[in-house]
């Protein structure tokens, strides 16, 4: 049975595809948000969604965030994303092979890697038929963690606060990215409390680093200065503004705020929020820096996130805007100066 690809008419994004293959149960949405700076970059997320509308909305939101992430990080790339709707009948090998064929047909205009719910085996299956998939998640996860710490340091410098040594951090989610963030924080002398829906994964991360494990439902109630979400988005809510000890929110995940208004609530309460399209940019810098920009060493570009976070947080405090407003303006200026339209 052939795969069905529907090019959805939509405003804003460069291109939105609905991908369906009845034989394998594949139903996915692929969004190319912006190609002005270069090919679209963004991972494949696999999770259960209540309906197609929710899946499409997630894909579009994540792709848009990737555009901002690439632009503010100085990359020659735009944003993209794929979400695969998970369900019990999904035949993963056939489904991801078909998805790989679709991405290959785009001729390199979309470069992808892993995301929540997508396994290395899924990526390797895609790689059997697709030249544009990065299946080695370990190096990308280390790069995300490096970027998170760089952004933490930059934000702390902007508010003239001591950071890391002897600080306390709550890390939500210890998948490939979260586990590397915990390792990096522990190596810097931070006392880490972590949680994960997978209790065994949480236990392994804690044993490897000396961190403390708490139940997932209580991670944000810990006595801690740093809140670091590394799982799904939408987890930072208005009530976190009343956290008695937290000073800084800096995530390794994408779209961590439950709504844009939450950032103003956090800021008014004295917390510093680092836009996650800055703090989580290390992975895409590593991937695009190598495959598109030809950089042998992407480390300096990742470390430059410290200066970016400093500049954005300092300007937000000076102007009264939120850090995300400042960062979006900076990213959009680079997009506008790229010299071509969508």
N, C-alpha and C positions, 0 to 999 in steps of 0.2 A: 504494500500500500504506500503510495507516494506521500511525501510531506507537503503540508499546505502552509503557505506563507502569505499572510495578508499584510499589505502595507497600509497601516492605519492613517487616515487623514487626521492631523492634529496640529495645533498651534504650538509654537515655541521650539520643540525639539527638531533636529535636522531630519530624523527618520525614526519611526516606531514600527516594529514588526511584531505581529502575532504569529507564533509558530506552533503548528499542531500536527502530530503524527499519531493517528488513532491506534496503529498496531502496537506501539510501545507505550501509549498513554502520555506521550509528551505534550504538554501545553506550556508554552513559555512566551515571555515578552522580552524583546531585545530593543533597547533604546540607544540610539546614537544622538546624544544631546547637542554636541557642538564640534565641528571639524575645522574651525577657523585657524587654530594653532597647529593642527596635525591630526593624526588618526585618533579615534576615540579609544579611551582606556577605561576598563572597569571589569570587575569580576562577575562570576556566575553564582548567584544565590539560589539555594534550593530550600524551600520551606513550605509549610501548609498555609494557605491563604483562605479566608472565608469565601471569596469569590474572585472572578477575573478582574473586577474593577479594583479591588484592593491590591492585587498583584501588579497590575499596570501602574497604579499610583506609586507603589513602592519602587518599581523600576525607574519611573520618571524622576522621582525625588532623588534616588541614589545617583542616577546619571547626571543630574544637574549639579549635585554636590561634587561629583568627580570633575566636572568642568571647572568649577571654582578651585578645586584642589590642584589641578594641573596648572591652571593659570597663575595662581599665587605662588606656586613652587618653581616657576620659571621653566616649565616643561614645554616641549614642542608637541603637545597633545591636547585633545579635548576629552570630554566625559562620555562614558557609555556604561551600560549595565544590562545584565540579563537576569531575569528571575524565572526559575522553573517551579511550577506548582507541584508540590509533592503530594502523593496520595498512595494508598496501599497497592494499587494496580500498576504503578509506574515500573516499567521494565528498564532499569537504569542503564544497562550496557547499551541496549539498542537506542534508548532515548538520547543519551549523551553522544553517541556516535552520530545520530541524525543532527543534533544541535551543532556538533563540530562541522558537519558538512555545510550547514547554513552559514556559519561564521567564515568558513573557508571561501564560500561564494562571494563574500563581501570584499575579497581581494586585498586584505590588509588594512581596510579602513576602520577595523575594530580589533583591538588587542585585549586579550582577556586572561584571567587567572582564577584562582579560587575565591570563595566567599563562604559565608555561613551555610552549612548544610551540604556543601559540595565537597566530595572527598577527592583525595589524590587519585584514586582509581577512576573516578568520573573524569577528571582532567586528562589522565593518560588515555582514556578511551577517546575523548575528543581529539587528543593529539595524534591518534592513529590516522585521522583524515584531515587535520587542520594544522596549518603552519603557524597560527597566531595565538596559541594557548601556552601559557607558562604553568607547568605542572609542579615545579619544585617550590612548595610553600614555605619551607624552613628558612630559606634566605630572605624571602619577602617579609616573613614574620619578624625576623631579627631587625630588618630595616625599619619596620613600623615601630618597634620598641625603641630603637635608636632615635627616631623622630619624636616619639612621645616624650622621652627624657629631654631632648633638645628644646621642645616647646615648653615643658615645665620650667626649665632653667630660664628661658627667655621671659616668660610671664612673671616669674618670681623677681627677676632683675627689674622689670618694669615697675613693680610695686615696692621695690627695695626691701624684699622679704628674704630672710635666709631660707634655704631650701635643701631638701634631700637628706643630708646627714641627720640622723635621729628623728626624722619626720615619720609620720604614720600615714599609710595609704590604704584605701579600700579599693580592691580591684574586682570588678564584676566580670566573670567569664574568663576561663583559662584554657581556651582553645589554643590554636597555634600562635595567635597574636598575644592573647592575654598571658600565656605561660612565659613568653619571651619578655613581656613587660614586667612581670613579677620577678624574673631572674635579674633583669637590669636594675630594678629598684632595690632589690635585696643586695646586689653588689655595690650599690651606691650608699648603703647604710640605712635604707628606709625599712621601717617595721611594717610588714605587709599583712593585712587580713584579706583573704580571698574567698570567693564563692563561685560555684558552678552548678548547673542543674545536674551534671554528671558527677556524682559523689566520688567515684574512683578517680576521675581526672583531677578533681580538686585535691584529693589526698596525695596523688603523685606530685603535683606541683608544689604542695606544701612541704612534702618530704625532701624535695630537691633543693628547696630554698630556705627552709626554716620559717616559712610563713605560717600563719594561723588560719584555720578554716572556720567559716561560720555558715549557717544555713542561708540559702539564697535569699529568703524573704527578709533577712535581717542585715544584709550587707551594708545598706545605707544608714543603719542605725548605730554603726560602730563609732567609737571615739577616734576620729581621724582628721588630719588636715587636708588630705588629698583624696578626691573622689575621681576614680579612673574607670569608666565603663569601657569594656572591651568585648561586649557581646552584641546583642541587637540594638537597634535604635529606639528612641522614644522613652528611655528609662529615667531621665532626669526630669523631675516634676516640680511644681511650685513648692511643695512641702520641704524639698531639700534646701530651700533658702533659710529655713529655720534650724538647720543642723547646727548644734552647739559649738562644734570645733572646726568644721571644714572652712578652708580658705580658698581653695582652688579646685576647679573642675576641668579635667583635661583628659579626653578620651582617646582610646585606640580604635574605637568603633565609629561608624558613620551615623550622622543624624541623631545624636544622642538625646537631644531635647524633645520632650513630649509635644511642645509647640514653640514657635519662635518667641512668644510672649514670656516664656519661662526665663529666658536670658535676662530680660529687664528685671524680673523679680529677684533673680540671683544677684544681679549687680546692685540693686537698691539695698539688698541685705549685706553688702560688703564682700560678697564672694567674687572671685575672678574666674571668668569663663574663657577658656581658649577654644576658638572655633575648631570643631573637629576636622574640618577640611584642611586645617593647618596641621594639627597634632597627629593625625593619622596618615599623613602624606608620605611617610618613608617608603612604604611598599611600592607605590606607583612611581616614585622617584627612582627607586632601584630598577624596576622593570623597564620603564620608558627610557630612563637614562642610558640603559644598556642597549635595548633593542632598536630604539628610534634615534637617539642622540649619539650613540656610539661612544659613550663615556666608559673608560676602563675602570675608573674609580668614582662611584656615585656618592661616597661618604661625605665629601665637602658640601654637596648639594643638600643632603639630608641634614647635616649639622647646621646649615644656613637657616633651618626652620627656627633655631633659637633666636636669630636676629629678626626673623619675620614675626614670631610671636611677641617679642619685645616691642617691635615697632607698632604692631596692631593694638596691643594692650595699652601701651603708653598713650597712643593717639585717642583711644576710646576714653581713657581717664581724663585726658585734656579737653576733649570736645563734648563729652557727655553722651556720645553715641555708644551703642553697644559694640563689643569687639567684632561680632559678626557683621554688623553694618559697615564698620571700617574695612574689614577684610574683603567683603563682597565688592565694595567700591574699588579697592585696589585691584582685585582680580578682573573686574569688568573693564577697568581702564586698559589693562593689558589686552583683553579680548578686542576692545574697540580699536586698539592701535595695530591690530594684526593685518589690516589692509584688505580683508575680504568679508563678505557676508555669509550667512548660513546657506 
